[in-house]
């Protein structure tokens, strides 16, 4: 049975409405959420700066409850400082309580020159949200946080016995 002109128009409008609804529901990353500047410094327990890697904030409790996953991240500079961004460089993070992880780049020379897996720069527990124990509470306005990490635990090498 051929479609009448009014049926075709109804189907056309229905498709437009479905497409519009999908755009609103799916979104493109929540660019409507306000962000606030977040910066600081990553240091070891002795106050020495971590000079490599990055800081990542997991979506805040506030945005997670709304069904949006919004993470912030930033590179750690040679002096240990960092500045976070969410949607564009320097915009910071959304308000709320965030879990934090710190990743440090391992020295590739260990692998390239010595043929071994590069040793960790920080204790590996800081490289996962579940084990880092780090949280930041971002408020409206300027936010500055010092993040303290630990050096990796020493692995005691035992001599191999030749029997």
Secondary structure, DSSP 8 states (H G I E B T S, - for coil): ----HHHHHHHHHHHHHHHHHHHHHH-SS-TTS-EE-EEEEEEETTS-B--S-EEEE---HHHHHTT----EEEE--TTSEEE-BSSSTT--EESEEEEEEEE----HHHHHHH-S----SS-GGGGSHHHH-EEEEE-SS-EEEEEEE--------------
